[in-house]
Amino acid sequence: MKIVCVGWNYMSHAAEMDRALPEEPLIFLKPSTCIIGDGDEIRIPEGVTNVQHEVELALIFGKTGKNIPEEEAMSYISGLAVFNDVTARDMQAADRAKGNPWDLCKGMDTFGPLSEIVPAEGIDIGDLEMLLTVNGEARQKVNTGRMIFSPAKVIAYVSRYMTLEAGDILATGTPDGISEIKPGDIVCASITKIGSVTNRVA
Ligand code: MG
């Protein structure tokens, strides 16, 4: 199982990260070992600084596909969930400066809180309200309709190069409002009609 993630998929986040709008989706993977559930702790390894939250809509594949046409892409999705793409931002900034990949800054254990999965059928993923709070205070709030690349476009694009398997997860990117989380914080990511995932930072 793999977690396929999109970087810079909301204009507002690209702007806050001082990044030009992408012409094609920026794709990276997170390992399955980063996933934790509701109520589990986000653990920051010693020496890692400026860890940040990223609320994202996650799509779960119900069947395997390759070269999936955009028009058929959503038929491959069986479930939806809320995902928090936790990121070690200082390490990522150093990686970006050196042109290095993001595997470690994005892939640490517990850096992938995932909510319960709900059936995708009947939910319009182009019009959902995402909210992330830290200690009850809103930090990220946006509608999924503001994505640059629709999930269907991303699925068609990625599956040209990489087989997407049943059980894989597509994390569709985060909007602006990213901020640091610190030990003791309670981080809650939620999306209307799907649910929420709440985690304490240890
Ligand atoms: Mg992200």
Residues whose N, C-alpha, C, O or C-beta is under 5 A from the ligand:
A	BS01	MG	V6 E54 D85 G173 T174
